[in-house]
Amino acid sequence: SALQKECNHLLIARNASTKNTSKSFIEQTGCIMEATHEIPNGLYLASSYKEHRNALPNLNESVSEFIVGEFIKKTLSELTGCEHIFLFNEQYIVKPSKSENSSFVWHQDCNYLPQPHLYISVWIPLDSICSQNGSIFMRPFDAALNAKSWQIPSLLLPEKHIADLQHNADGDGDEKEDEDKHEKKKIFMRPFDATLNAKSWKIPSLLLPEKQIADLQHNEDGDEKEDEDKHEKKKIELLPECGDMIIFTSYTYHKSNANISDKLRRVIMCQYSTFPIIDRQNKKLARLVVKL
């Protein structure tokens, strides 16, 4: 496919440019290849972004069309109830064969920004995923996200709300203890008990009512054994095939295992928002704002 070819061309170029270094691919990249890092942060129409992207070496016009095209826009608009969808970031995640140090620990994508923001990750495997090549685990919310969260800009989320969206609500707990909790409750993916309220995407994710925030928690005050039994009853194991699409929020806890197989494991992940994402400290764009 065009996605596979583009990823392979980027890998070949990366290997050629670093063949004289002693560092491994993982040491150099952390398994992440950001093919469009040369495109400055800014506001772009889809047509303009495609021109910038297609001008970069080793990138494919078909991929550019797909990333900011009608299929992605329609899919995410239907999920969020929002007419406007913006590309925020794109990257390839490549796990070399027999790379025991290629795992990702439990994390939320929102924490890679200066301040947490609510956005959408679209995760597409370019190789079929199995337990040997870096299977992905997700820890779902206990209650559906109120869809109003997506319909106002997520720029000023109060610290208390941010803390409540984490699983270590006090902000000063034991990281090992938190990880143990994730391990106890880990599943490949479990569906929400109720349908996502479409209004969540139409109000700012930074000013969520306390009740909605509480509903996003894993009921830490409840009976852990009871919660774990619920997960076991409702869990879904995801083994996505090449070309499948997994869509999840920036607040979803997830992790992936190392690739101990004999083959490369490739994924493209594009991230989208329903409003421009801005660093509220310096008032600048956190990354791209490409209007689909």
N, C-alpha and C positions, 0 to 999 in steps of 0.2 A: 504494500500500500504506500501511498505518498508519505504518510506519517513515519512508517518504518524506514523508507528511503532517506527522508530528511534526517532522522535520528542517526542512521548509519553514516551519512556524509559528515555530520557534526562530530561523530566519534573518530572517524578517520582523520579529519582535520585536527582534532584535539590531540590525537596520538602523534601526528606528524610534528606538531608544534612543541611537544613536550618529550620527544624521544630521548633527549640528552639529559633529562632529569632523573634523579634516583627515586623521586616520590612516586607512589602509586596513583592510579586514577582516583581512588577513593580519598587518598590524602590530599590530592589537589582540588577535588571538586565536592567531596562529601556526597557523591553520587548524583549531584545536581548539575545540569547543564542549562544555563540561561542563554539561549541562542539570541535573544533580542536585547541583551543588556546594553548594547550600544545605542538603542533608541532612547532619547531623553524622556524623563518624566514629563507628562504634558497631556493636553486635551487633543484628541484626534477624532475625526470622523472615520468610519470603517474604511472608506476608500483611501483616505490619506495614510492610515496605518498600514494598509496592504502595500502601498507604494514604498513606504519606508522599510517594511519587512522584506519585500521582494528584492530590494536593492542590496540586502546583506548577503554575504557569500554563504553558499551551501543550504540556503532556505528555498522552500518549494512554494510556488504560487498556489497550488491546490490546497496546501496546508493553511496558507494565509487566508484563503477564501473560507475554509471550514471554521477556523478559529473565531472569525468575526462575521460569520455568515448567518443566513436565515434559519437554518436548523437549530443552532445553539440559541439564537434569540427567541425563537418560538418556544422551544423546550423550557427555557428558564422563565420566560414570561408567563407561561401556563402554570409553572410551579409556584411562582412568587406573586402572581396577580399584578405585576408591574409592567407597564409598557416599555419603560426605559431600562436597558441592560448595558452595562459597561464592562469591557475587558480590563482587568486590573493587573494581571501578571500571567506569564506562561513559562513553563520549564519542562525539561525532560528529566526523568529520574531513572538512572541506569545503574543496575546492580551487576557487576562483573560476575562471571562464573566462579564458583568455589571461593567466595569472598565472605569469610565468617565475620568480618567487621562491617558488613553492609546493612546491619539492622537499624531500625529507627525505634527509639523508645516511645512510650506513651507521650503524646503531645497534642496540643491544639494549634492549628495553623494561625489563629488570631494572635498568638503570642510572639510571632516573628515580626510584628509591627511595633513601632514605638508605643502605641496604645492599642488595646484590642478593638477590633471592628468586626461587625457581622458581614460576611460575604460567603460566596459559594465556590466550592472546588469541584471541578469536573475532571475525574480521574479515569483515564482510558489506557488499559494495558495494550501494549503492542506485541506482547507475547502472552499466551495463556498462562494464568497464574495457578500454581499448585503449592502444596505445603513445602516443597523443597526449594523453590526459587524466590521466596520472599512473600509469603502469603500475608494478607492485610487483615488486621483485626480492628473492630470498631466497638466503642462503648456507647450505646444510644442513650438519649435522654429518657427519663422515666415518664415524661408527659410531653405532649406535642408542643412545639414552639408556636406561640401566638403569631399568626401571620402578619399582624400589624407591625411587627418589628422591621419588616423590609420596606416600609412605606414612608419613613422619614430618615434623614441622614444620621448615620451613627458617628457623631463627632464629639459628643460630650457625655459619654457614659459615666455616671457617678462611680467613685471608687468602690463604694459599697456594692453596687450592682456588678461591677467587674469581679469583685471578690466572690460574690455569690454564684457567678457563672463558672467559677473554678471549683475543683473538687476539694481544695484545701481552703475552706472559706476564711480561716483566720489569717491566712497569708504567711504564717510562720511555722507551719507544721513540719513534720519529718518527711522528706522526699521519698525515703525508702518505704515509709508507712503508706504514703499515697500510692506508690507503685504497687505495693502489695494489694491494696484495695482494687486497683485496676485489674491485677492478675486474677483475683478472686472472682471478679465479675466479667472477665473478658469473654467476648463472643465475636463471631465474625460480623454479624450485624443482626439487630433485633428491630422489627418495625415498631412505630409508635402505636400506643394503645388506641389513639384516636387520630383522625385525619388532621393534618396541619391546617390551622386556620389561615385562610388565604390573606386575611387582613394583616398578618404579621409582617409582610414584606412592604407595607405601605406607610409605616410610621417609623420614626428613628429607632434603630436598635440600641441607641445609647440611653434612652429614657424609658426603659421597660418598666411597667408597674411591678412592685415587689411580688405580687401574687404570680405573675407570669414568670418572673425570674426563679421563684421558688419551684415552680412546676418544671423548670429545666434541670433541677438538681436530681441527684440519685437517691434522695430521701435518706441522707446520711444518719438522721436521727432514728430511723426505723430499724426493723429487725433485719440484719444483714443476711441471715440464712433465708428468711422469707423472700428478700429481694433477689437473692441468687437463684432460688427456686423459680421465681417468675421469669428470670432471664433464660433459664434452662428450658422452660416450657415454650417460650416464644422465640427462641433464638433461630437465626437463619445463618447458615454457613455460606459465604460467598466465595465462589471459585470462578471469577470472571474469565471468560474466554477472550482471546485477542479481538479487539474492537468493541467489546462491551463498554458501558459507561456507568461509573459510580458517581453519584452527586451527593455531596454532604456539606454541612455548614462549617464555617471557620471555628466554631465552638465545639465541634464533635471531637471527642478524644479518639485517637487512633494510633496504631503502631504497625510495623511490618517486620517480619523476620529476615534474617540474612539469606542470601542466595547461595546455597550449598550445592546447587545442581551443576551440571556440566555445560550449561548454556547461559548466555546473557539474558538478563531480564530487563525489558524496557517499558517505560510508562511515559505518557505525556499528561501533564496536569495543567489545566488552564483555570484561572480564577476570575470570577466575575462579581460585580456588585450592582446594587440597584440605585446607588448614589455614588458620586465621587468620594474616594477615601482620602482624607486630609489629615496630616499630622497636626494635631491641635496645639502643639507646642511652638512649632515654627511656621504654622499656617501654610505649609507647602503641600503639594500633592505627594502622597506616600509612594505612588508609582504611576502606572498608566491610567488614563481615563479615555477609553476608546468606545465611542457610542456605536452600538450595533444597529 
